[in-house]
């Protein structure tokens, strides 16, 4: 099973150092990991550094991978080509770096992914006709057909309505568990992280604040120190914990 580990990893954007000396234990396949933190904490830059799109200090260790493309990064702004149809864009994503001959099993896999995300009815619509949320679902499909061992998703639910957010997060949790891939998702909604993610990494002020099991890490003390809010953790329906914010701190 694949494992991702960061050792003294740093990165900068232009002349600004975004973070440094980030070290983690193994982030293994089969689990959904949330990367959380305040705005401008560097979550997107961290994903780009892991994916090799930015250079920086330290080492990104990937062990146990079987794929020729072990890491796939899905940015928040997908920059989709509006000239293509949904099906064409997903097919193009599946063929990156592997030639242009299309096998029957590849077409079957595209159909399976579109159906799993419930966007098969959009297959032959132009990307330019889609809403922001629909394009985000297409971007998820483009990532999944590449069959990565490690999937980095930057705010994949930001343009989705609440029903679709829940549907996608449930799907990604099940996918990670059943396929053994490591899925890291940058999230702002802490209640989504608490409900669907097995582990969290908390990034703030250019460093890794803490990492571990989700319910062990997201505590009133963390919310006060990192997010500057007074909040409590309460159990809601079916015993699931949720963050209840009382006040913002000056």
N, C-alpha and C positions, 0 to 999 in steps of 0.2 A: 504493500500500500504506500502511496505517495506521502511524503512529509516535507513541509516547508519550514525552514529555520533561518532567522535573521541573526547576523553576528556583527555588532557594532556598525549597523547600517546608517548612513547619513545621505542627505541630498540637499541641493540648493537650487533655487530658481533664479536665474540671473546672478546677481551678486548677493542675494538674500539667502542665508542658510535657513532652510525650513525645519529640519530636524537633524539630530545626530545621535550616534551611539545607541541605536535601537537594537536590542537583543531580545530574542524570544526563545522559548523552548519549542519543541517540535509542534507544528500545526499539522495534524494528520488528516488523512482522508476519512470520509465518512461522517463529517460533522460540518455544521454551518457556524461560521465565526463572524461576529459583528465587529466592525471597526468603528468606534464611536469617539466623539469628542466635539468641542465647540467649533463654530465656524472658523475657517482659516487655520485649523489645527494641523493641516498637512495630510489629510487622509488621501486625497487624490494624488498628491505628489508621492506618497508612500507606495500607492498601487503602481504608479508609473515606474518607480525605482525597482520594485519587485519584478515587474514585467520586463525590465531591461530597456525601457524607453528613456530613462534618465541615468546618467552616470553619477557615481558618488562613492563615499567611503564604505568600507566594510564588505561583507560577503553575503549574498543570498544563496543559501544552500537548498538544493532540491534533490531529494533522494528517493529511490524506488520508482521513478517514473518509467512508464512503458511507452508513452506517446512521443512522437517526434516533435510535437508542439505541446509540451507539458503545461505551459502557462498561457492563459487567455485573459486579456484585460478588456472589460467592457466599460468604456467611459460614460459619464453622465450625458455628455453631448455627443451623440453618435455620428452626427454629420452625414446622415444617410443620403445616398445619391437618388434624387427625386425622379430621375429618368427611368429607373428600374422598377419592375414590379416586385412585390414582396417575395414571391417565389424565386425570382432571378437573384435578388439580393442575398437570400439565404443560400442558394446554390453557389453563388460566387464566394461567400464566406467559407463554405465547406471545401472549396477547391484551392484555397490559398496555399501556395507552395507545393502542390501535388499534381501539377499538370492539368490538362483540360478534358481528358477523357472521363465521361460520366458513367459510372456503373449503376446497375439497377438497384443494388443495395443502398447506394447513396441517395437515390430518389426516394426509396422507402423510408430512409432515416429522416429526410426532410419532411415527408408527409407525417411521420410519427411525431416530430417535434412541433410542427404547426398545430397538429391535433391536440397534443398535450397542453399547449398554451392557449388552446381554443381560439386560434386565429386562422384556421384553415379556410374560413370563408373570405379572408382577405387575400388569399394567395395570388390572385391575378389582378389585384388593384395596384395602381402606381403608388409609390411611397409618398409622392407629393400630395396625394389625396387624403392621407391619413392624419388623424389627430396626433398630438404629442404623445399621448398614452399608448396609442396603437403602434407608433414608431418605436416606443420603448420596448414593447413586447416583441416586435420584430428584431430589435437589437439583441434581446435575450435569446431568441431563436438562432440568430447568427452566431452567437457565442457557443450555444449548446451543440450545434452540428459540427463544430470543430473538435469535439470530444477531448477537451483538455483534462489534464490530471489536476490542475489547480485553476480555479476560476475566480477572478477578481472582478467584482461588480460594484461600480461607483454609483450609489443612489439609484438602484434599478427600479424603485417604485415611486420616485418623486413626482412623476407626471400621471400616476394612476389614481383612479378613484379608490375609495376605501375597500370595496368588495374585491377589486382586482389586486390591490396591495396584499390583502390576506391570502388570496388565491395563489399569487406568485410566491410569496414567502413559504406557504405550505408546500408548494411544488418544489421549491429549491431545497427545503429541509429534507423532503422525501428523496429527492434526487441524490443529495449528498450521502444520505444513509444507505441507499440501495445500490449506488454505483461506486461508492468508495472514493469519490473525488473530494478534494478540499475546496470548499466554497467560502470565500471571504466577501462580506458585503458591508460597504460603508452605509451607515444608517444615521438619521437624525432622531427618528422616533424610538425612544427608549422602551416604550411598551411593546413595540414590535420586536425589538431585540430580546426582551425578557420572555416573550411568548414563543419565539421561533428559533432563537439562536442558542447553540450549546455552549459556546465560549465567546468572550469579548476581549478585544484589545482596546485600551483607552489611550488616546493620543491627545496631548495638550502641551502647549508652550515648548514645542520642539523636542518632545521626549515621549517615551512610552511610560505612562503613569503607572499602569497596572494591567495585568492580564490574568485570565483564569475562567472558571466556570461562571456563567452569566449571573446566576442568582447570588453568588459569593461576591462578585465585583460591584454590581450596581446596588449601592447602599445609600442611605441618607447622607452619610459622610462624604461619599464620592460626589453626590449631586451638589452638596454644599461647596466642596473644595474645587471641583472642576467646572461645574455649570453655574455656580453662584446662585443657587436657589435653595430655599428651605422646602424640603419635600419628604414624603414618607412612602413606604412600600406597604400596600394593602392587598389583601386577597379579594379578588372579584369572583365572578361566577366560575364554578367548577374548580375553585381553589387556585386559580391562576393569579400570580402577583402582578401588580401594576403600580406605576409611579403616579402619585398624587401630589401636585405642586401647590404649596401654600402661599409662597411669596418669593419674589425676586430680591436678591440681596444687592445693596448698593456697592 
